[in-house]
Amino acid sequence: YVYSRSFDTSALAPGVHAVSATITDNAGNTTTLPSVSVETGPIQYLPVLNYHEINPPDGYSPWDQTPQEADQQLAWLKANGYQSVTLAQYQQWLAGNDVGVAKPVLITVDDGLRSELAWDALLAKYGFKAVLFVVTGYADNNTPGSIGDPNNMSWTDIKALAANGRWEIAFHAGRYGHGDYGDGTAIGTRRYQASCPYFYSCLGGTGSGSAWTAQTVASYQSAVSSEIDAGVLRLKQQVPSAQVDVW
């Protein structure tokens, strides 16, 4: 049998409480169930906003903002009492701790593209901070499909953001992780198909056309680990203050 019983928690003090139940049958036998934790009081929400380009030079995608949209959204956050928090505060919140901010928000920007530099002026305008998740291959100008792209931030650009007090720098991908691959693109001894546009999803196999060879799990793990390890190392070399616990 399955039984349920409602329990009004409104009279409990804010905090974590242990709730259990003792069951007695008609013969007087009793069983006490293991307790479960119930938290009462106000719930602290921490939204995470993931932005990309402002006014991208190659045309808009669903990820991008017009200058007006970007300004309006940060203005709305400011007008509604939100305060931006750091990655360390976000990790504290994930662990169930109060970060000491009534209405926290984590603002993030992906990739490290020059069109994203426009976020900096808006952060200054509204008193916010943000996290820039960097593709190290973009800054190094060696990611397949992105070599020579004038819209890639340089390390000088990224270091300037890290120094102005409004930005944390974190890891997004290394040399290969955010590349755009076509048929025959080689990474070491492996080649990838245009139908498989990104490194992590391309690692299922190699070949072209109907000639396709499946990749072993060990080879997949090795390739992903190497890409990540090299990228994190490169980021820390260029920006020693970079946060590499959150990607």
Backbone as numpy.savetxt, mean C-alpha at the origin, in Angstrom:
# Nx Ny Nz CAx CAy CAz Cx Cy Cz
-28.05 -28.54 18.66 -28.89 -27.36 18.66 -28.00 -26.10 18.66
-28.51 -25.07 18.06 -27.81 -23.78 18.05 -28.70 -22.76 18.75
-28.18 -22.15 19.77 -28.93 -21.15 20.53 -28.24 -19.79 20.38
-29.00 -18.73 20.48 -28.43 -17.38 20.46 -29.08 -16.56 21.55
-28.39 -15.57 21.99 -28.93 -14.67 23.01 -28.37 -13.29 22.77
-29.21 -12.29 22.78 -28.73 -10.93 22.60 -28.09 -10.43 23.89
-27.13 -9.51 23.76 -26.40 -8.99 24.91 -26.16 -7.51 24.68
-26.69 -6.69 25.53 -26.58 -5.24 25.40 -25.26 -4.77 26.00
-24.36 -4.28 25.16 -23.05 -3.85 25.63 -23.01 -2.36 25.98
-24.12 -1.64 25.81 -24.09 -0.19 25.99 -23.79 0.22 27.43
-24.07 -0.67 28.39 -23.82 -0.33 29.79 -22.39 -0.61 30.22
-21.60 -1.24 29.35 -20.22 -1.57 29.69 -19.31 -0.36 29.48
-18.29 -0.28 30.30 -17.29 0.78 30.13 -16.52 0.54 28.84
-16.04 1.60 28.18 -15.23 1.41 26.97 -14.00 0.56 27.25
-13.71 -0.34 26.38 -12.56 -1.21 26.55 -12.85 -2.61 26.07
-11.95 -3.53 26.38 -12.07 -4.93 25.96 -12.62 -5.75 27.12
-13.65 -6.55 26.84 -14.29 -7.37 27.86 -14.33 -8.83 27.39
-14.25 -9.74 28.34 -14.37 -11.17 28.05 -15.81 -11.60 28.29
-16.40 -12.24 27.28 -17.78 -12.70 27.38 -17.80 -14.21 27.19
-18.49 -14.90 28.10 -18.62 -16.35 28.00 -20.07 -16.73 28.31
-20.33 -18.02 28.36 -21.68 -18.50 28.67 -21.57 -19.84 29.37
-22.46 -20.06 30.33 -22.55 -21.36 30.99 -23.89 -21.99 30.61
-23.82 -23.22 30.14 -25.01 -23.94 29.66 -25.37 -25.03 30.66
-26.64 -25.09 31.04 -27.13 -26.12 31.96 -28.24 -26.91 31.29
-28.11 -28.25 31.29 -29.17 -29.06 30.68 -30.22 -29.45 31.74
-31.23 -30.21 31.32 -32.34 -30.55 32.22 -31.90 -31.43 33.39
-30.76 -32.11 33.24 -30.26 -32.97 34.31 -29.33 -32.22 35.26
-29.11 -30.93 35.00 -28.25 -30.15 35.87 -26.79 -30.15 35.49
-26.45 -30.79 34.36 -25.06 -30.77 33.89 -24.74 -29.40 33.30
-23.55 -28.88 33.59 -23.18 -27.55 33.11 -21.89 -27.61 32.30
-21.81 -26.73 31.34 -20.60 -26.55 30.54 -20.38 -25.05 30.35
-19.17 -24.61 30.58 -18.82 -23.20 30.36 -18.01 -23.07 29.08
-18.44 -22.21 28.22 -17.78 -22.04 26.93 -16.55 -21.14 27.06
-15.57 -21.33 26.19 -14.41 -20.42 26.19 -14.89 -18.98 25.93
-14.23 -18.03 26.53 -14.63 -16.64 26.39 -14.18 -16.07 25.06
-14.89 -15.05 24.63 -14.50 -14.28 23.44 -14.35 -12.83 23.87
-13.52 -12.08 23.15 -13.28 -10.68 23.47 -14.27 -9.79 22.74
-14.82 -8.83 23.47 -15.73 -7.85 22.89 -15.20 -6.47 23.25
-15.00 -5.63 22.25 -14.52 -4.27 22.50 -15.68 -3.30 22.43
-15.82 -2.47 23.45 -16.90 -1.49 23.49 -16.32 -0.08 23.44
-17.16 0.86 23.12 -16.73 2.25 23.04 -16.60 2.68 21.59
-16.17 3.92 21.37 -16.06 4.44 20.01 -15.07 3.64 19.18
-15.39 3.43 17.92 -14.49 2.75 16.99 -13.69 3.80 16.24
-12.37 3.62 16.18 -11.52 4.54 15.43 -11.27 3.96 14.04
-11.75 4.64 13.03 -11.51 4.24 11.65 -10.29 4.97 11.11
-9.54 4.30 10.23 -8.38 4.94 9.62 -8.40 4.65 8.12
-9.03 5.53 7.33 -9.05 5.31 5.88 -7.66 5.48 5.27
-7.40 4.71 4.24 -6.15 4.82 3.48 -6.51 5.23 2.06
-5.96 6.36 1.62 -6.20 6.86 0.27 -5.00 6.55 -0.60
-5.25 5.94 -1.74 -4.18 5.54 -2.66 -4.28 6.35 -3.95
-3.39 7.32 -4.10 -3.41 8.20 -5.27 -2.30 7.84 -6.26
-2.43 8.40 -7.47 -1.41 8.26 -8.49 -1.12 9.64 -9.10
-1.33 9.78 -10.39 -0.90 11.00 -11.06 -1.94 12.13 -10.98
-1.43 13.35 -11.05 -2.26 14.54 -11.25 -1.96 15.08 -12.64
-3.00 15.18 -13.46 -2.83 15.69 -14.82 -1.73 14.93 -15.58
-1.88 13.61 -15.75 -0.82 12.81 -16.36 -0.56 13.22 -17.81
0.71 13.23 -18.22 1.04 13.67 -19.58 0.58 12.72 -20.67
0.35 11.44 -20.32 -0.04 10.46 -21.34 -1.53 10.15 -21.32
-2.33 11.01 -20.67 -3.77 10.80 -20.65 -4.23 10.17 -19.35
-5.49 10.37 -19.02 -6.03 9.95 -17.74 -6.40 8.47 -17.73
-6.24 7.87 -16.56 -6.74 6.53 -16.29 -7.63 6.63 -15.05
-8.33 5.55 -14.69 -9.17 5.62 -13.48 -8.38 5.92 -12.21
-7.06 5.78 -12.26 -6.24 5.99 -11.06 -5.87 7.46 -10.88
-6.06 8.29 -11.88 -5.50 9.64 -11.89 -6.51 10.70 -11.48
-6.00 11.90 -11.18 -6.82 13.02 -10.75 -6.56 14.23 -11.65
-7.58 15.03 -11.85 -7.35 16.35 -12.41 -6.83 17.23 -11.27
-6.18 18.35 -11.57 -5.75 19.25 -10.49 -6.92 19.69 -9.61
-8.08 19.91 -10.22 -9.25 20.35 -9.46 -9.73 19.24 -8.51
-9.77 18.00 -9.00 -10.20 16.88 -8.16 -9.27 16.68 -6.97
-7.98 16.75 -7.25 -7.00 16.55 -6.18 -7.14 17.62 -5.11
-7.27 18.87 -5.54 -7.42 19.97 -4.60 -8.71 19.83 -3.79
-9.79 19.51 -4.47 -11.08 19.40 -3.79 -11.09 18.29 -2.75
-10.42 17.18 -3.04 -10.45 16.06 -2.11 -9.63 16.35 -0.85
-8.45 16.97 -1.01 -7.68 17.32 0.17 -8.37 18.45 0.95
-9.02 19.36 0.24 -9.77 20.42 0.91 -10.90 19.83 1.74
-11.56 18.79 1.20 -12.66 18.15 1.94 -12.13 17.49 3.21
-10.99 16.82 3.11 -10.40 16.19 4.29 -10.10 17.24 5.36
-9.51 18.34 4.94 -9.17 19.41 5.88 -10.43 19.99 6.53
-11.44 20.27 5.72 -12.67 20.87 6.23 -13.42 19.94 7.18
-13.22 18.64 7.04 -13.92 17.68 7.88 -13.06 17.15 9.04
-11.97 17.82 9.32 -11.20 17.55 10.52 -10.24 16.39 10.47
-9.91 15.91 9.28 -8.96 14.81 9.18 -7.52 15.29 9.35
-6.70 14.43 9.95 -5.28 14.68 10.09 -4.53 13.49 9.51
-3.51 13.77 8.71 -2.74 12.68 8.12 -1.82 12.05 9.15
-1.60 10.74 9.02 -0.74 10.01 9.94 0.39 9.34 9.16
1.37 8.84 9.91 2.54 8.19 9.33 2.31 6.69 9.21
3.23 6.02 8.53 3.15 4.57 8.43 3.31 3.92 9.80
4.13 4.51 10.66 4.29 3.96 12.01 2.98 4.05 12.78
2.27 5.16 12.66 0.97 5.29 13.32 -0.04 4.31 12.74
0.02 4.11 11.43 -0.89 3.15 10.80 -0.65 1.75 11.33
0.62 1.37 11.50 0.93 0.06 12.04 0.45 -0.06 13.50
0.55 1.03 14.25 0.03 1.03 15.62 -1.48 0.79 15.61
-2.16 1.45 14.68 -3.62 1.29 14.58 -3.99 -0.14 14.21
-3.23 -0.74 13.28 -3.50 -2.12 12.90 -3.35 -3.07 14.09
-2.47 -2.70 15.02 -2.25 -3.52 16.20 -3.30 -3.29 17.28
-4.28 -2.40 17.00 -5.36 -2.17 17.93 -5.14 -1.03 18.89
-4.12 -0.20 18.63 -3.81 0.92 19.51 -4.40 2.22 19.00
-4.79 3.08 19.90 -5.27 4.42 19.54 -4.07 5.27 19.17
-4.10 5.91 18.01 -2.97 6.70 17.55 -3.04 8.15 18.02
-4.03 8.49 18.84 -4.10 9.82 19.40 -4.58 10.89 18.45
-5.24 10.48 17.37 -5.77 11.41 16.39 -7.26 11.10 16.24
-8.11 12.10 16.40 -9.55 11.85 16.38 -10.02 11.34 15.02
-9.52 11.94 13.93 -9.92 11.53 12.58 -8.66 11.35 11.73
-8.01 10.20 11.85 -6.77 9.98 11.10 -7.04 9.55 9.67
-6.09 9.83 8.78 -6.14 9.35 7.41 -4.70 9.12 6.95
-4.48 8.04 6.20 -3.17 7.78 5.62 -3.26 8.08 4.13
-2.46 9.03 3.66 -2.45 9.44 2.25 -1.23 8.83 1.59
-1.45 8.09 0.50 -0.34 7.44 -0.20 -0.39 7.78 -1.69
0.80 7.75 -2.32 0.94 7.99 -3.76 1.86 6.91 -4.31
1.44 6.25 -5.38 2.19 5.14 -5.96 3.10 5.55 -7.11
4.25 4.92 -7.20 5.12 4.82 -8.37 6.33 5.74 -8.35
6.16 7.03 -8.18 7.29 7.96 -8.30 7.38 8.56 -9.69
6.32 9.25 -10.10 6.25 9.89 -11.42 6.24 11.41 -11.26
6.82 12.11 -12.21 6.95 13.58 -12.08 5.60 14.26 -11.98
4.59 13.71 -12.63 3.26 14.30 -12.54 2.69 14.21 -11.13
3.30 13.36 -10.29 2.87 13.23 -8.90 3.51 14.27 -8.00
4.49 15.00 -8.51 5.08 16.08 -7.73 4.05 17.16 -7.40
2.98 17.22 -8.19 1.93 18.22 -7.94 1.23 17.98 -6.60
1.31 16.76 -6.06 0.72 16.51 -4.76 1.43 17.30 -3.66
2.72 17.59 -3.85 3.48 18.22 -2.79 2.94 19.60 -2.44
2.63 20.39 -3.44 2.09 21.73 -3.19 0.75 21.66 -2.48
-0.05 20.64 -2.80 -1.34 20.49 -2.14 -1.18 20.04 -0.69
-0.21 19.17 -0.44 0.05 18.78 0.94 0.45 19.99 1.78
1.31 20.83 1.20 1.72 22.05 1.91 0.54 22.98 2.12
-0.31 23.09 1.13 -1.47 23.99 1.19 -2.41 23.61 2.33
-2.63 22.30 2.53 -3.63 21.85 3.50 -3.02 21.26 4.77
-1.69 21.27 4.87 -1.04 20.81 6.09 -1.04 19.30 6.27
-0.96 18.56 5.18 -0.96 17.10 5.25 0.41 16.53 4.95
0.57 15.25 5.30 1.74 14.47 4.93 1.28 13.26 4.12
2.22 12.65 3.40 1.86 11.50 2.57 3.03 10.54 2.48
2.75 9.36 1.92 3.77 8.35 1.67 3.92 8.19 0.16
5.16 8.24 -0.33 5.43 7.96 -1.74 6.01 6.56 -1.85
5.26 5.66 -2.50 5.73 4.30 -2.73 6.47 4.27 -4.07
7.77 4.02 -4.01 8.68 4.23 -5.14 8.96 2.95 -5.90
8.94 3.05 -7.23 9.47 2.01 -8.11 10.93 2.38 -8.36
11.85 1.61 -7.80 13.26 2.00 -7.90 13.76 1.95 -9.34
13.20 1.05 -10.16 13.61 0.98 -11.55 13.23 2.21 -12.35
12.14 2.89 -11.94 11.79 4.14 -12.62 12.85 5.19 -12.34
13.23 5.32 -11.07 14.24 6.32 -10.72 15.61 5.98 -11.32
15.90 4.69 -11.46 17.15 4.26 -12.07 17.09 4.25 -13.59
15.89 4.45 -14.14 15.69 4.47 -15.59 16.10 3.16 -16.25
15.75 2.03 -15.60 16.12 0.74 -16.18 14.99 -0.29 -16.13
13.76 0.17 -15.90 12.62 -0.76 -15.90 12.13 -0.99 -17.32
12.00 -2.24 -17.75 11.51 -2.51 -19.11 10.19 -1.81 -19.40
10.11 -1.20 -20.57 8.91 -0.49 -20.97 8.83 0.92 -20.45
9.79 1.33 -19.60 9.76 2.67 -19.02 11.10 3.39 -19.16
12.05 2.78 -19.82 13.37 3.39 -19.98 13.25 4.65 -20.85
13.81 5.73 -20.35 13.77 6.99 -21.09 12.49 7.77 -20.91
11.59 7.31 -20.05 10.34 8.04 -19.83 10.62 9.32 -19.05
10.37 10.48 -19.64 10.65 11.73 -18.94 9.75 11.98 -17.75
8.70 11.17 -17.61 7.79 11.35 -16.48 8.26 10.62 -15.23
9.35 9.87 -15.30 9.87 9.20 -14.12 10.60 10.19 -13.23
10.28 10.17 -11.93 11.07 10.97 -10.99 12.50 10.45 -10.96
13.43 11.36 -10.73 14.82 10.98 -10.49 15.02 10.78 -8.99
16.16 10.22 -8.64 16.49 10.10 -7.22 16.61 11.47 -6.57
17.06 12.45 -7.34 17.13 13.82 -6.81 15.75 14.32 -6.43
14.76 14.07 -7.29 13.38 14.45 -6.98 12.90 13.77 -5.70
13.15 12.48 -5.60 12.66 11.70 -4.47 13.33 12.14 -3.17
14.64 12.38 -3.23 15.36 12.83 -2.04 14.88 14.20 -1.58
14.54 15.06 -2.53 14.02 16.38 -2.16 12.69 16.26 -1.43
11.83 15.35 -1.88 10.57 15.13 -1.18 10.81 14.58 0.22
11.73 13.64 0.33 12.03 13.05 1.64 12.55 14.08 2.63
13.21 15.12 2.10 13.84 16.12 2.96 12.91 17.24 3.39
11.75 17.39 2.71 10.94 18.58 3.00 9.97 18.40 4.17
9.93 17.18 4.75 9.12 16.96 5.94 7.69 16.57 5.68
7.28 16.56 4.43 5.89 16.20 4.11 5.75 14.77 3.62
6.86 14.11 3.34 6.79 12.81 2.69 7.57 11.74 3.44
6.99 10.55 3.53 7.74 9.34 3.82 7.97 8.64 2.49
9.10 7.98 2.37 9.41 7.22 1.17 9.37 5.73 1.52
8.70 4.96 0.68 8.55 3.52 0.94 8.69 2.75 -0.37
8.72 1.43 -0.27 9.00 0.56 -1.42 7.72 0.13 -2.13
7.74 0.24 -3.45 6.61 -0.22 -4.26 7.01 -1.37 -5.18
8.12 -1.23 -5.86 8.64 -2.29 -6.73 10.09 -1.97 -7.05
10.81 -2.99 -7.53 12.21 -2.81 -7.88 12.38 -2.50 -9.37
13.39 -3.09 -9.94 13.68 -2.82 -11.36 12.61 -3.42 -12.27
12.15 -4.62 -11.95 11.27 -5.35 -12.87 9.81 -5.37 -12.46
9.51 -5.11 -11.21 8.18 -5.39 -10.68 7.06 -4.58 -11.27
7.37 -3.44 -11.88 6.30 -2.61 -12.45 6.59 -2.32 -13.93
7.28 -3.27 -14.56 7.63 -3.07 -15.96 6.50 -3.39 -16.90
6.65 -2.98 -18.14 5.67 -3.24 -19.20 6.37 -4.09 -20.25
6.04 -5.38 -20.30 6.80 -6.32 -21.10 6.10 -6.67 -22.40
6.89 -6.82 -23.45 6.38 -7.28 -24.73 6.95 -8.63 -25.06
6.51 -9.24 -26.15 7.04 -10.54 -26.55 8.55 -10.48 -26.67
9.20 -11.45 -26.05 10.64 -11.55 -26.17 11.41 -10.74 -25.16
10.74 -9.97 -24.31 11.46 -9.23 -23.29 12.19 -10.20 -22.37
13.45 -9.96 -22.15 14.26 -10.88 -21.36 14.59 -10.29 -19.99
14.52 -11.15 -18.98 15.04 -10.83 -17.65 15.96 -11.98 -17.29
17.25 -11.74 -17.36 18.21 -12.82 -17.19 18.05 -13.81 -18.33
17.76 -15.05 -17.98 17.60 -16.10 -19.00 16.14 -16.34 -19.35
15.22 -15.53 -18.80 13.80 -15.77 -19.01 13.19 -14.72 -19.93
12.22 -15.13 -20.73 11.54 -14.22 -21.64 10.04 -14.28 -21.39
9.34 -13.17 -21.68 7.94 -13.04 -21.30 7.09 -12.58 -22.47
5.80 -12.81 -22.36 4.86 -12.50 -23.43 4.15 -11.17 -23.19
3.72 -10.55 -24.30 2.98 -9.29 -24.19 1.64 -9.50 -23.50
1.09 -10.70 -23.59 -0.19 -10.98 -22.95 -0.07 -11.06 -21.43
1.13 -10.97 -20.94 1.41 -11.06 -19.51 2.21 -9.81 -19.13
1.53 -8.68 -18.84 2.19 -7.39 -18.85 3.09 -7.07 -17.66
2.95 -7.75 -16.54 3.75 -7.39 -15.38 4.59 -8.55 -14.89
5.72 -8.21 -14.35 6.71 -9.19 -13.93 6.14 -10.27 -13.03
5.42 -9.88 -11.97 4.97 -10.87 -10.99 3.97 -11.84 -11.60
3.13 -11.37 -12.51 2.18 -12.29 -13.14 2.81 -13.01 -14.33
3.90 -12.50 -14.86 4.56 -13.15 -15.99 5.38 -14.36 -15.54
5.58 -14.51 -14.27 6.47 -15.56 -13.81 5.86 -16.95 -13.87
4.67 -17.07 -14.46 4.06 -18.38 -14.59 4.73 -19.26 -15.63
5.52 -18.68 -16.49 6.17 -19.48 -17.50 6.91 -18.63 -18.50
7.55 -19.27 -19.49 8.32 -18.55 -20.49 8.01 -19.10 -21.86
8.37 -18.31 -22.88 8.18 -18.74 -24.25 7.44 -17.70 -25.03
6.95 -18.05 -26.18 6.16 -17.14 -27.01 5.20 -17.95 -27.85
4.08 -17.31 -28.22 3.09 -18.02 -29.02 2.59 -19.25 -28.30
2.56 -20.38 -29.01 2.07 -21.62 -28.40 3.16 -22.36 -27.65
4.40 -21.91 -27.78 5.50 -22.57 -27.09 5.65 -21.96 -25.70
5.08 -22.62 -24.72 5.02 -22.06 -23.37 5.47 -23.11 -22.38
6.45 -22.78 -21.56 6.98 -23.72 -20.59 6.63 -23.24 -19.19
5.97 -24.07 -18.43 5.59 -23.69 -17.08 6.81 -23.52 -16.19
6.70 -22.59 -15.25 7.79 -22.33 -14.33 7.56 -23.08 -13.02
8.64 -23.52 -12.40 8.50 -24.20 -11.12 8.20 -23.19 -10.02
7.60 -23.67 -8.95 7.32 -22.81 -7.80 8.62 -22.24 -7.24
9.65 -23.06 -7.15 10.94 -22.61 -6.61 11.54 -21.49 -7.45
11.42 -21.62 -8.77 11.94 -20.58 -9.66 11.15 -19.29 -9.52
9.84 -19.43 -9.39 8.97 -18.26 -9.18 9.36 -17.54 -7.90
9.48 -18.30 -6.81 9.83 -17.71 -5.52 11.19 -17.02 -5.59
12.13 -17.63 -6.24 13.47 -17.07 -6.35 13.46 -15.76 -7.12
12.71 -15.74 -8.23 12.67 -14.53 -9.05 12.00 -13.37 -8.32
10.88 -13.64 -7.66 10.18 -12.59 -6.91 11.05 -12.09 -5.75
11.65 -13.02 -5.01 12.48 -12.64 -3.87 13.66 -11.80 -4.30
14.29 -12.19 -5.41 15.44 -11.44 -5.90 15.04 -10.03 -6.32
13.89 -9.92 -6.98 13.42 -8.60 -7.43 13.14 -7.69 -6.23
12.49 -8.25 -5.23 12.15 -7.46 -4.05 13.40 -7.10 -3.25
14.26 -8.08 -3.01 15.46 -7.83 -2.21 16.34 -6.76 -2.84
16.54 -6.86 -4.16 17.38 -5.89 -4.85 16.74 -4.50 -4.82
15.41 -4.45 -4.98 14.73 -3.17 -4.97 14.77 -2.49 -3.61
14.54 -3.26 -2.54 14.60 -2.70 -1.19 16.00 -2.21 -0.88
17.01 -2.99 -1.26 18.40 -2.58 -1.04 18.71 -1.29 -1.78
18.25 -1.18 -3.02 18.50 0.01 -3.82 17.82 1.23 -3.20
16.60 1.06 -2.73 15.88 2.17 -2.11 16.61 2.67 -0.87
17.07 1.75 -0.02 17.77 2.15 1.20 19.12 2.79 0.90
19.75 2.37 -0.20 21.01 3.01 -0.60 20.78 4.47 -0.97
19.71 4.73 -1.68 19.44 6.08 -2.17 18.76 6.95 -1.11
17.85 6.36 -0.34 17.10 7.11 0.68 17.19 6.32 1.99
18.23 6.54 2.78 18.42 5.75 4.00 17.24 5.82 4.97
16.48 6.90 4.93 15.33 7.04 5.84 14.09 6.31 5.35
14.16 5.68 4.18 12.99 5.04 3.59 12.44 3.96 4.51
11.12 3.83 4.55 10.41 2.85 5.35 10.17 1.62 4.48
10.71 0.47 4.89 10.60 -0.73 4.04 9.79 -1.83 4.71
9.07 -1.50 5.79 8.20 -2.50 6.43 6.83 -2.55 5.77
6.45 -1.46 5.09 5.14 -1.37 4.45 5.36 -1.13 2.97
4.75 -1.96 2.14 4.93 -1.83 0.69 3.61 -1.38 0.06
